[in-house]
Amino acid sequence: MRPLSGSGSICPSMLFRASHESSDSSNRLDVRSSARSPFASGCFTGRREIADLIAVEARSRINKGELWPEAADEKPGYIRVRIAFPCSASLYDWIFNGPSGYRAHYYASEESGEIFNRELVERVAPQILRSQLWPSRCTSEGAHYGLSLSGQWSKLALTNRDFQDSPECQLHARRWLANCRMRSAMGLRAPRPTNPEFEITGTWIDPITRGRWLSPDKVDRPADIHLRGFA
């Protein structure tokens, strides 16, 4: 595997493979060589290159997406903004299943995953703010959503529905295999939904105090993805 350019020292020491294939390496499915992906040549392996691709995708497709607020059940008064927009199947596949994509960065280390996540959010945010979906910044709604989107815990979401609808045990990543108790574990799946979307989830905020909050069940998100491929 080529090292991830643009990130200095990140080089995940694994290949994502379909573990149900023959033990003969010539018969294993390497995601990089999948016919679904135009990135099989490995040309787009840098962190910044991938962030650029998502930003371009957002610019051309964001107005076909959705934006909605969500209230925190366990933290009354707190809200966050969520944005989903369609994307190409090949880019979705590379981001979530490729050897230099989103989960691959977390596989390398929690820190590299968090850096990559932050860069993706920061690159997509301007496209969201300029879209037809976004309310006027002059309104309280626009100000609250902006505070949520810019929060330190905003992220590219790993959506349950996409992973739940995927076949079991498609990714052969050693640490994830070792830490996932069941072959049906989400982290071992390689989602390829029929209608792929990227979803950006904002940080929980209190519109009155402007305080920010991280749900206790997401405190270990970086570690969970690093160890098991999903959170």
N, C-alpha and C positions, 0 to 999 in steps of 0.2 A: 504493500500500500504506500502510495506517495504521502509524504508529510503534508499537513494542512498548511498551506502558505498563508501569509498575511497574519499569522498568529504567533510567530516567533518560534515556539518550542512544542506546539501541540502535535502529537503523532499517535493516534490511537493504535494500539498494538493488536488489532483484531480485524477479521473480515466478517461481515454479516453474511451468513450463508443459510440456506435452507437445510435444516438438520435432518429432515426426513429423507433426503436423497442418499444415494450410495456413498459409502465411505471413500470410494475412489474420487479424488479431488477433481478429476476431469468431468465427473457427472454432477458435481454440486453446483447449485445456482449461486453465483456471485452477483449480488444486487447491481454491482457496477456494470456487469455485462448483460443485464436484463434487456430484452428487446423493447420493453416499455420506456426505457430511459434514453434520451439523446446524450446523456452525460457519461456514457459508457467509456469514452476515451479518456476520462479523468481530467478533462480540460478545466472544469469548474470545481476546483477543490478548495479554494481559499475562502476563509471566513468572510472577507469583504466582498468577494465575487458572489457568493451565495446571497449575502444581504442585499447586494445590488439587484440580483435577479428577483428577489421577493418584492423589492421596492418598485421595480418595473411592472411586475405583475399587479401590484396594488394600484399603481397609477392607471392602468388600463382597465381594471375590473372592479375597483372599489365601489363605483356607483351602482353596481349590480348586487351589492351585498346588503347586509342588515346591520343596524345599530340598535341596541336596547340597554336600558338600565336594569340592574339587578339589586335587590335588597338582601342584606345579610340576615338570615334567620337567627343566627346565634349572637348577633351584635346589633341590637335595635338602633336604628338611626343611620347605620352605615350603608353606603351604596357603592357600586362600581359600574363601569361601562364595559360593554362587550361588543365587539365588532367581528363579523364574519364576512368573508368575501370569497368568491370562486377563484380557483386557480387551475392551472394545467395539471393533468394527471402525472406527467413526467416530473414536474418540479415537486409536487407533493411527495411522490415516491422517493425522490432524492433527499428531500429535507428530512423525512421521518425514517427512512429505511436505508439511506445511502451511507457509505463508509466515511464520509466527511460532512454529514448532515447534522441536524440538531441533536439527536440522541447520541451520535458518535462523539460529539464534543463533550457531552456529559460522561460518556464512557471513558474518555481520556482523563478527565478530572472534574470535580464539582466546579472548580473555579473557571475552567475553560468553558464549561457549559453555561455558567451564569454570564460570562463575558459575551458569549455568542448570543444568548437570549437578549441581553440588553442592547446589543448592536442591531438585532433584527427589529426590536420594538422601536428603537430610535430612527431607523431607516423608514419604517412603514408609517410612523406617526404623522409626518408632514402630509402624506397622501390622504390619510384619514381626515386631518384637519381641513384640507382643501376640498374635500368631497361634498357631494350634495347631501350625504347622510348626516353631516355634522351640524348641530344647531349653532346659531349665531353666538359668537364669543361675547356679545353684549348682553346676553341673557344669563341668568343664574344657572340655568341648565347647562349651557355651554361651558361656563366657568367650572362647574362641578365635574363635568365629564373630562375636561382638560386636566384637572388636578388628579383625577383617577388614572388617566392614561399615562401621565408623566411620573406616576409613583414608582418607587423602587422595586415593587413586587409585581409589576405588570409583566405579562409573559405571552409567548406563543403557546397556546393551549394544546395539550394532548387530550383530544376529545374521546370520552368513553365510547360513544356510539361507533366511531370509526374502528376502534380497536376491538370492540365486542363483536363486530360483524366480520372480523378477519379470521382466517384459518389459524389453528393452533400451531405453536412451535415452528415458526418459519425462520426465525433468526437464530443463528448458532453463534452466540457471543459468550465466551467462557464464563465470565463473572456472572452474567445474568442467568445462565444455566445453573450455575452453582448456588445462586441465592434464591431462585424461584422454586418454590416447593412443588409446583404442579406444572406439567407441560402446557396446560391451558392458560398459564399466566399471561397477563396483558403485555408485559415487556418482551416476550418472545414472539409476538405477532408483528407482521409487516402490513399495516393497513394500506389498502389501495381502493378507497371508496369509489363508487360509480360517479358521484358528483362531488369531487373533492373541494374542500374549502380550507382556508387558513383562518383561524380564530385568534384574535388578540383579546386577552382578558385584562382589564385594568385592575389597579390596586383598590382595596376597600378604603373609602374615605368618609369622614363625617363632614357633611356640607356646612355645618354650623361652626365647628371648631377647626376645621381643615386638618384634623388629625387623621393619621393613617393606621391601618390595622392589618395584621397578617393572621389568617385563621390558623389555629394550632395544628390542624391536620395538614397544613402546607409548610410548616417550619422545616421539615426534613425533605422537601421536594427535591433539592439538588442531590442529596445523598441517595434518595430512593431511585432516581433515574440512573445515577452512577452505578448503583449496586444491582438494580433489577430491571432497568429499562423503561420504567413507567412510574407515574405518581398520580 
